[in-house]
Amino acid sequence: MTTENTKPAAAAEAPKTDAQAPAPGGAVDLTVQDLNTIRSIIDVASQRGAFKANEMQAVGTTYNKLETFLNQVAKAQEEAQKSGAPATGQAPASPKDAAEAMTGTPSGGQ
Protein backbone atom coordinates (compact mmCIF):
# COMPACT_ATOMS: atom_id res chain seq x y z
CA MET A 1 0.00 0.00 0.00
CA THR A 2 1.04 3.65 -0.42
CA THR A 3 1.91 6.06 2.33
CA GLU A 4 -0.60 8.87 2.71
CA ASN A 5 -0.15 12.30 4.17
CA THR A 6 -2.30 12.31 7.30
CA LYS A 7 -1.83 16.01 7.95
CA PRO A 8 -5.07 17.91 7.18
CA ALA A 9 -4.82 20.68 4.59
CA ALA A 10 -6.00 23.32 7.08
CA ALA A 11 -3.13 22.48 9.41
CA ALA A 12 -0.49 22.91 6.69
CA GLU A 13 2.31 25.26 7.58
CA ALA A 14 2.15 28.83 6.31
CA PRO A 15 4.78 29.71 3.72
CA LYS A 16 7.91 31.15 5.27
CA THR A 17 9.06 34.61 4.29
CA ASP A 18 12.31 36.48 4.75
CA ALA A 19 10.59 39.14 6.85
CA GLN A 20 10.58 38.40 10.55
CA ALA A 21 8.25 39.96 13.07
CA PRO A 22 10.13 42.39 15.30
CA ALA A 23 10.84 41.32 18.84
CA PRO A 24 8.50 42.86 21.42
CA GLY A 25 9.95 46.16 22.55
CA GLY A 26 12.52 46.11 19.76
CA ALA A 27 13.11 48.84 17.21
CA VAL A 28 11.16 48.60 13.97
CA ASP A 29 13.03 49.51 10.79
CA LEU A 30 11.10 50.91 7.87
CA THR A 31 13.42 51.31 4.91
CA VAL A 32 13.09 53.31 1.73
CA GLN A 33 12.82 49.99 -0.10
CA ASP A 34 9.82 49.09 2.11
CA LEU A 35 8.17 52.40 1.24
CA ASN A 36 8.76 51.80 -2.47
CA THR A 37 7.11 48.40 -2.09
CA ILE A 38 4.12 49.98 -0.35
CA ARG A 39 3.82 52.49 -3.18
CA SER A 40 3.80 49.65 -5.71
CA ILE A 41 1.19 47.74 -3.72
CA ILE A 42 -1.11 50.77 -3.61
CA ASP A 43 -0.68 51.29 -7.35
CA VAL A 44 -1.45 47.67 -8.24
CA ALA A 45 -4.38 47.46 -5.83
CA SER A 46 -5.97 50.61 -7.25
CA GLN A 47 -5.53 49.36 -10.82
CA ARG A 48 -7.25 46.11 -9.87
CA GLY A 49 -10.19 47.90 -8.28
CA ALA A 50 -9.42 46.92 -4.69
CA PHE A 51 -10.67 50.21 -3.29
CA LYS A 52 -14.25 51.47 -3.14
CA ALA A 53 -15.07 54.81 -4.71
CA ASN A 54 -15.47 56.49 -1.32
CA GLU A 55 -11.98 55.27 -0.30
CA MET A 56 -10.13 56.55 -3.36
CA GLN A 57 -9.53 60.08 -2.04
CA ALA A 58 -7.83 58.82 1.14
CA VAL A 59 -5.80 56.27 -0.83
CA GLY A 60 -4.78 58.89 -3.40
CA THR A 61 -3.80 61.42 -0.75
CA THR A 62 -1.70 58.83 1.07
CA TYR A 63 -0.10 57.71 -2.20
CA ASN A 64 0.77 61.31 -3.09
CA LYS A 65 2.36 61.90 0.34
CA LEU A 66 4.38 58.71 -0.03
CA GLU A 67 5.46 59.70 -3.54
CA THR A 68 6.58 63.14 -2.31
CA PHE A 69 8.57 61.60 0.51
CA LEU A 70 10.26 59.05 -1.78
CA ASN A 71 11.14 61.79 -4.29
CA GLN A 72 12.74 63.83 -1.50
CA VAL A 73 14.72 60.79 -0.34
CA ALA A 74 15.91 60.11 -3.90
CA LYS A 75 16.96 63.74 -4.27
CA ALA A 76 18.84 63.63 -0.96
CA GLN A 77 20.59 60.42 -2.01
CA GLU A 78 21.65 61.99 -5.31
CA GLU A 79 23.04 65.02 -3.46
CA ALA A 80 24.87 62.73 -1.03
CA GLN A 81 26.44 60.85 -3.92
CA LYS A 82 27.55 64.10 -5.53
CA SER A 83 29.16 65.22 -2.28
CA GLY A 84 30.92 61.87 -1.88
CA ALA A 85 28.91 60.58 1.09
CA PRO A 86 27.83 56.96 0.81
CA ALA A 87 24.10 56.44 0.23
CA THR A 88 22.86 52.90 0.58
CA GLY A 89 19.12 53.39 0.03
CA GLN A 90 18.49 51.21 3.06
CA ALA A 91 18.60 53.84 5.78
CA PRO A 92 15.50 53.82 7.94
CA ALA A 93 13.17 56.73 7.37
CA SER A 94 12.96 58.83 10.50
CA PRO A 95 9.55 59.95 11.79
CA LYS A 96 10.77 63.57 11.53
CA ASP A 97 11.67 63.16 7.85
CA ALA A 98 8.36 61.46 7.14
CA ALA A 99 6.41 64.22 8.91
CA GLU A 100 8.26 66.92 6.98
CA ALA A 101 7.65 65.18 3.66
CA MET A 102 3.97 64.66 4.34
CA THR A 103 3.20 68.12 5.67
CA GLY A 104 5.70 70.14 3.70
CA THR A 105 6.78 71.93 6.87
CA PRO A 106 9.67 71.21 9.22
CA SER A 107 8.63 69.37 12.35
CA GLY A 108 9.84 70.24 15.80
CA GLY A 109 9.18 73.96 15.36
CA GLN A 110 12.56 74.69 13.84
MOTA-V856622 format. One record per helix or strand of 2 or more residues. SS is the DSSP state (alpha for helix, beta for strand). FROM is the first residue (numbers start at 1). TO is the last residue. If there is no record, write none. Layout:
SS|FROM|TO, SS|FROM|TO
This chain:
alpha|9|11, alpha|32|47, alpha|53|82, alpha|95|103
